[in-house]
Amino acid sequence: MYETDVLIIGSGVAGLSFALKVASFARVTLVTKKSCVDTATNLAQGGVAAVLSEDDTVESHVQDTLRSGDGLCNEEIVRLVVKEGPERVRELIEHGVRFMKAQNGKGLDLGMEGGHSVRRVAHALDLTGHEIERALLDQVERNKAVEVLENHLAIDLLVESKVEGIVHQGRERCLGAYVLNRLTGAVEVYRARITVLCTGGCGKVYLYTTNPDIATGDGVSMAYRAGARVANLEFVQFHPTCFYNPRLKNFLISEAVRGEGGVLINEQGEPFMHRYDERGDLATRDAVARGIDAEMKESGADCVYLDITHKPADFVAKRFPTIYSTCKRYGVDMTKEPIPVVPAAHYMCGGVQVDQWGCTTIDCLMALGETSCTGLHGANRLASNSLLEAVVFAHRASIWVAKNWQEITSLPARQVQGWRVGKARSIEENVLISHNWDQIRRLMWNYVGIVRREKRLRLLRRRIDPIFAEIREHFHDYLLTPDLVELRNIAVVSELIIQCASLRKESRGLHYMVDYPYRDDVNFGRDTVLSR
């Protein structure tokens, strides 16, 4: 049994930013299921979108975000985030983040990405996420009020209604979490006054993804099982341009390549995006992903190509050093030949429903970053708004906790039980896990991908429900392993995505239904909300 004031689950930009802010008045324990750098933040290439130049305005950024969100953004939240964004970028710089400076020495070098009307993306070339993670981790490691525990995988949330001997009334309250120590195999109990979910997304639900291996939807799954509301999980963003190479998984080609003039072409070398969207190659991600999908299906090709060879080679190599060197290592010189690309699952626009402070529908439980559904992204996230959302809401959440800290600390303590293993035994055949994992990912890719049909969703339920039942049986029959915990979470999030996709009988943003090709504001101009 371990005690802490604030338990943070996840070590991306949201979790680290929040930890630094609340450590001034609380003891913080941050658990992360692998190493601290195994995060989606660390892989983020693009940057942080914010109003940082005289050529830009808050209203312009707001309108670009609303347009991308296709009628489902919460405009109040959009304005709040965009307005607070510049200050949070300046704060990152104070923490030691080395964004690229403009050549004239005045201000930052701002990138252009799809869906934006002006250059507004602060970046560190194509390693922005890595640079932010480096700077924040350096600050966290120096802070004695923050304890970081690597190789600790959260299993389930501790909630008041499950405490024996208590007659629970009113709203549910979170008391901490059960955590699997990957090094010892022991399930540890962490009691906390505030628990914060910052576990990232769920890309590993799909066969092809740009996400790191940790992206198994843990936070959404745990929150849903505890009784929190989740929303808009049908809106899974597929990044249009993942490097197509069988020897290299989940390496994306940044949106910024198209922002700097890259053109999508087919096998015949013909540009094609103008046939699918008037914005061409700078359309939003949902439009570009559908355009590529349609082009591949029409031609039968395995991929399309991203061509930036018309730009000076020196510029390309310097602007995109990581992309250039990685592609070249795998046989593609992007300064001389087009890059083969395909869409891949990239970002979860839905998540655990939160208010403007990051609070969920369970008391003392917060969610930040990709795990949350704030209302900012609506039906489709605007490029580079994700890191912006993470730092803005980490700041707002810290303000809320500080303001309510006296009340939080006065809540009655509860005695909780340790993890019960019952008659569970060690799993002897890991193929039971790997086979189910592979089946789910292939079914989700084929049936709930970029383009959807009602018939496919019905067929999917018949095929996948027995797999879900088998996983629930495994979870109760066998002693926990990290793979089993993640498989359970993959199953829960997959089921939630299928439910949300089945409920939304229209096409909007990232959710394209062939049976219902048009947007229906009258019947579906609202969030899709689920709870147990």
VENGI-V701925 format. One record per helix or strand. SS is the DSSP state (h for helix, s for strand). FROM is the first residue (numbers start at 1). TO is the last residue. If there is no record, write none. Layout:
BEGIN
((SS & FROM & TO) (SS & FROM & TO))
END
This chain:
BEGIN
((s & 2 & 9) (h & 13 & 22) (s & 28 & 31) (h & 40 & 43) (s & 48 & 49) (h & 58 & 68) (h & 75 & 94) (s & 101 & 101) (s & 108 & 108) (s & 110 & 111) (s & 121 & 122) (h & 128 & 142) (s & 146 & 149) (s & 152 & 159) (h & 160 & 162) (s & 173 & 181) (s & 187 & 197) (h & 203 & 205) (s & 209 & 209) (h & 218 & 226) (s & 230 & 231) (s & 236 & 243) (s & 252 & 252) (h & 255 & 259) (s & 263 & 265) (s & 271 & 271) (h & 273 & 275) (h & 280 & 282) (h & 285 & 299) (s & 304 & 307) (h & 313 & 319) (h & 321 & 329) (s & 339 & 348) (s & 351 & 353) (s & 359 & 359) (s & 363 & 363) (s & 365 & 367) (h & 369 & 371) (s & 372 & 373) (h & 385 & 403) (h & 405 & 409) (s & 425 & 425) (h & 431 & 447) (s & 451 & 452) (h & 454 & 477) (s & 478 & 478) (h & 482 & 503) (s & 508 & 508) (s & 511 & 513) (s & 516 & 516) (h & 521 & 524) (s & 529 & 530))
END
